[in-house]
Amino acid sequence: MDRNDELFKAGLLLHGHKCPAMPMGLRAGMAALEALGVERASDGQLTALVEIDSEHCATCYADGVMMATGCTFGKGNIRKLGYGKFVLTLIDNKTGRSVRVATRNEVIKRNQESEFIQFRKKGVPASKIAPELIEPAMDFILAEPTEKLYVIGPVTEVKVTPGRPHDFNTIICSECGEVAVERYARIKNGKVVCIPCAEKV
């Protein structure tokens, strides 16, 4: 894979800036799809569990996972586990087969030593760092053989609990006048309200 790959270009458009973490998630997602022998999800066929959280380096990883696997926050089939680790578990919801793809320690170490990360540590936004300082780290992730980037675990069986069916019924909040999905409505002083209005004192 290189910077001319259409999936990478789409990931870059979604993500908004160049960095090594988005392609790291992209490649992890592709490795997981291959290990399970499944296609990218167009609906809810797959579930992605990413072990990152929100307040540390390289959370951009999740955008790459979303681009590769088709698991998105909009579809509700990707979850952050909050462990602060650069790991993906991909689950085939139909068969219950899953695979865990962990980024190798030496790959993380190499990224941490890059010029790009030195600027990020100083608080410079990724979009403000010169491309020539970003691209070597990014190109390494794109070009390196999969097995040198990741430890790909065995395919295992997991119990898949079906999610609740989508609710298409809505209400109009009697306080703010906005539409809310019925399942999330509350009763306050005998009136149907949305959650934010229910929580107002």
N, C-alpha and C positions, 0 to 999 in steps of 0.2 A: 504494500500500500504506500502511496505517496500523496503529496499535496494536490495532485490532479484527480484523485479519486472522488467520484461524485458524492459518495456517502460522507467523506471527510468534509467536502465543501458545504454540504447541507448542515453538517454538525457545526461547522464554523459559523454559518449564517444564524443558526439557532442560538449558539453560545454567545457570540458577539465579540470575542477577542481570541487571538492566538495564544496558546499555552500548551504545555505537554500533558496536562491532566485530562482535558476533553478527549484527545486521541487515545489516552490510556484507558479511559472508560469505553470508548468506541471499540478498540481492539479486544478488550475483555468481553464485551457483549458479543462480538463476532465469534470469539473463541467458545463462549458458552453455547451459542446457537449451533455451532459445528459439533461440539461434544454431545449435544442432545439430538442432533440430526433434525432440527426443526427450522422453520422459516420465521422471519421477522413477524411479530404480531400485528395484525391489522385491527383486531378487536381485543378481547380479553383472554386470548389463548395462553398467554404466558404471564408469569409474575416475576418481577425482578426485586430482589432484596439487596440493597446496597448498604455496606457497613459504615459509610461515611456519616458525618454529622454536618452541622452548618457553620461552625466557628473554628475552622482550622484550614490549613493549606489544602489546595487541590480538590476542593469540593466540586470543581468543574467536571470531575470524573463522572458524576451522575448524568450530566447532559450527554456525554458520549455514550453511556449505557442506554439512555432513552433513544438516541438516534439509531444505534445498532439494533436494539431488540424490539423497538416499537412499543415498549412499556413506558407509559407516560403518566404524569400526575393527573392529567385530564381524564384518562381512562380509568384511573384508580388502581393500576396494576404495577406500580413501583412504590417501594417504601424505603425510607431511610431508617436504619436500625440504630444509628447514633453511637457506634463503637469507635469511631475515629480511625477506621482501617480502610484500605483501598482494595476492597473485596466485593465480589458480586456472587450471589447465588441466584441462578435462573431456574424457574420451575415451569414445567409443562403442565398446565392445569388439567388437561384431558387425561394424561397417563399417570400423573404424580411423580414423574421422573424429574430429578433435579441434579444440578452440577454447581460446584463452588469453584470460582476462579479467583485466586489470590495473586496480587501483584508481588513479584519477587522483591525481597529486601534490597538487593543490589540495584534494582531499577529505581526504587524510591531514593536510595542514597545518591545515585548518579544525578537524579533530578534536583535533589536538595543542594548539590554542589554546583549546579549550573549558574551561569551569570544571570539568567532570568530570575531565578529564585533569590539571588543576592539582592537584586533590585526590589523584589516583592517584599523581602524582609525589612527593607527600609521604608515600606509603605507606598511604594510607587505602584499605581494601578497597572494591571497587565496591559491594558490598551495604550498606555503611555510609554511602554518599553519598546525600544527599537527592534524591528523585525529580525535584524541580523543577530540579536542577542537571544531571541526566542526560538528561531527556526532550528538551530542545531539540536536542542533538547526535543523539540517536536518531531523533527525528522528521524531521530533515533527511535522514538516510540513507533512511528509509522513504518519504519523499514525493518526493525529487528524481528527475527523469527519468533513466532508466538510462544514457543516453549522456553525461550530465553527471557521473556517478559513475565510469564505467569506460571504458577503452580496450578495445574488443572486437576481437581479432585476426581474421584470416581463418580460415575452416574449412580445415584441412589434413589430410593423410593421415599416419598414423603406423603403424609396424609393431606389432601387438599380439601379444605372446608369451603363449600360454595358460598359466595358472597350473597348478600341480600339482592333481590331483583331491583332494578331501577324503579324509582317512584316518579311517575309522570303527573301526579296530582299536586296542585299548588293552592295556596291561600293568599289573600291580600292582608297584610298586617293592619290591624285596626288602629295602630298608633302612627307608624311612619308611612303607610300606604304602599310599601314595596312588596313585590311578589316574593314568596318563599316556598320551598318545597314542603308539602303538607307534613311529612314525617318529622320535620324540624320545628313545627309550630308548637307554641306553648299557650296555655290559658292564663291570663292575668286579669284579675278583677272581672272575671266572667267573659272576657273578650279574647279572641284569637289573635296572637301576636307572634312576631319573629323572635329568635333567640336574643339578639341585642336589645330589643325593646323589653323583653321579659326580664332581662338582667338589670335594667335601669331602676334606680331607687326612686 
